[in-house]
Amino acid sequence: MKLMKFISLGLILVLLCASSAYADTRPEAIVGVEGDLAHVITSALVWIINIAIFGVGAVIYLLPTLIALLRSHNKLALIAALNVFLGWLVIGWIGAIIWSFTSDLHPQKFLDRFGSTA
């Protein structure tokens, strides 16, 4: 359930950023129906491509947090804080991803999520 909330919040953030950053601000109008239609199609494609690039970048940036979340890491909040606040520094992102792979897990939560190994 927390993963769905995390994904939903990320999607809302992406859509808000995209809608404000890529608003139509062309200074002159294109004359003719064909020109307007071409502009609308081009703008829509550029918007979709930018959203996809931003989404992939956000997933890569938050990868240490997602890994820690999926592994039920004991230090999830600290890994997420390191990732969000210092992840833009390459060393912060590398530290967060290494930390997310350490074996400091909640064993019961892990077994509840992925089942018994026996």
N, C-alpha and C positions, 0 to 999 in steps of 0.2 A: 504494500500500500504506500509506503514511504517513497518507493521508487517511482510510482505513478505521480505522486505529488511533485517530486523533483523534476520529472520530465515535463509535467504540465507547466510548472513555474518557468522552466527554461524555454518552453515553446512560447509562452506569453511574452517573456522578455525579448525573445528573438523577433516576434511580430511587432512589438512596440518599437523596438529599435529600427527595424526595417521600414515601418510606416512613416516614421519621422525623418529618417535619413534619406529615403528615396522618394519623397513627395515630388510631384511633377512641378518643376520650377523653370520650364523652358520659357525664354523671354519672348519669343515670337510664335504666333500660331501658324500651323502648317495649313496651307490653303488646299481645299479639295478633299473629297471623301476618302480617296485612296491614300493620301498622305496622312490623314488622321488615323485611319485604320492601321496603316503600317506603323505609325508611331505608337499606337496602343499595344499592338502585338509585340513590338520591339521592347517597349517599356515593361510589359508583363514578363517577357523572357529574361530580361536583365534582372528584374526583381526576383524571379524564381532562382536564377543562377546565384545571385548574391545571397539569398536566404540559404541555399544549399551549402555554399562555401562557408558562411557564418556558422551554420549548424555543425558542419564537419569540424571546423576550428574549435567550436565550443566543446564538442565531445572530446577532441584530442586534448584540449586544455584541462578539462575536468576528468580525464581518464584516471588519475590516481584516486580521486574521490570515488568514482564509480567502482573501481576495483575494490577499494576498501569496503564500500557499501555491499557489494555482492559477496565478499568474503566474510562479512559480519565481524569486521576488525574491532578490537576493543578501543582503539584510539581513533575512531572514525572522525569525531569532531575536530581533533587536533590535525589530522591529515587534511581534512577539508579546509581548515583555516590556513594551514601552510600552503595548500594548493591555490586557494583563492587569493590570498594576500601576497604571497611571494612566488607564485607560479610563473608570473611574467618574467621573473629572473630565471634563466635556464637552470641555475643551481637549485632554486626552490622547487621547480617542477621535478627535477631528477631526484632530489631528496624525498619528495612526496611519493613518487612512484616506487622508489626502493622501499620506503617505509610501508607502503600499502601491501607489498609482497611479503613482509615479515610474518612470522607465524604467531602473532599475538591475537588470537581469535577467540570468539565466544564459541566453545565447542558445541554446546547444545543448540544454539541458534543455527550454526552451520549444518548440524545433523538434521534439524527440523526442516531446513530449507532444501537440502540436497539429498536427504535420506541416509540410511545406514550404509556403511561400507561393507558390512558382513553379508 
